[in-house]
Amino acid sequence: MATVLPKAVKVWMGANARIEPDGTVVLFEKDVYTAQELWHNSVTRIDLVSGVH
């Protein structure tokens, strides 16, 4: 049986991404990013992120 996702849904396989009530994002159960950190380090396009080509 195939799973159908809407086009707008983006999935990071294995990331177990979750957003805490205070805006903190947790990936892979160990990478923690505060809302303030994400806000101050945000960029307008994904290709501006370091390491993304």
QUIZI-V605986 format. One record per residue. RES is the residue in one letter. SS is DSSP state (H for helix, E for strand, C for the rest). PHI is phi in radians with two decimals (* if undefined). PSI is psi as a letter, one per 40 degrees, with the letter a starting at -180 (none if undefined). Layout:
RES:SS:PHI:PSI  RES:SS:PHI:PSI
This chain:
M:C:*:h  A:C:-1.59:i  T:C:-1.72:h  V:C:-1.88:h  L:C:-1.95:i  P:C:-1.04:i  K:C:-0.99:d  A:C:-1.32:e  V:C:-1.44:h  K:C:-1.97:h  V:C:-2.15:h  W:C:-1.79:h  M:C:-1.03:h  G:C:1.42:e  A:C:-1.31:d  N:C:0.83:f  A:C:-1.11:h  R:E:-2.52:i  I:E:-2.00:h  E:C:-1.33:i  P:C:-0.97:d  D:C:-1.50:e  G:C:1.66:e  T:C:-1.18:h  V:E:-1.85:h  V:E:-2.08:h  L:E:-2.10:i  F:C:0.97:f  E:C:1.10:e  K:C:-2.42:d  D:E:-1.55:h  V:E:-2.03:h  Y:E:-2.24:h  T:C:-1.29:i  A:H:-1.05:d  Q:H:-1.13:d  E:H:-1.08:d  L:H:-1.13:d  W:H:-1.14:d  H:H:-1.33:d  N:C:-1.87:e  S:C:-1.33:i  V:C:-2.29:i  T:C:-1.48:e  R:C:-2.43:i  I:H:-1.09:d  D:H:-1.26:e  L:H:-1.55:e  V:C:-1.35:h  S:C:-1.02:h  G:C:1.56:e  V:C:-1.77:h  H:C:-2.04:none
